[in-house]
Amino acid sequence: MFGKRQGIIVWLHSLKQVKMLRRFGNIHYVSKKLKYVVIYINIDDLEYTISKLKAFSFVKKVEPSYKPFLKMEFENARPDKAKEYDYKIGL
């Protein structure tokens, strides 16, 4: 259904234009207190969409999410022996 997607964070001056941002992608989250919107878009359209969003007067800043580029395999994924002992006892 969806191809490769990436999130972008759009910082706004006011939240009146949030409905207008729906045409750029799927709105995932809207923060009323900090006035930002998280939008998921196709990676192919990333640069074009960011340039279009920066052109609006109600947009403060646009930041791409770096989650697709982070390594999600961790080196030491095993818990230490003390925690394993506590889990077995039920602490």
Buried (B, 14 or more C-beta within 10 A) or exposed (E): EEEEBBBBBBBBEEBEBBEEBEEBBEBEEBEEEEBBBBBBBEEEBBEEBBEBBEEBEBBEEBEBBEEEEEEEEEEEEEEEEEEEEEEEEEE
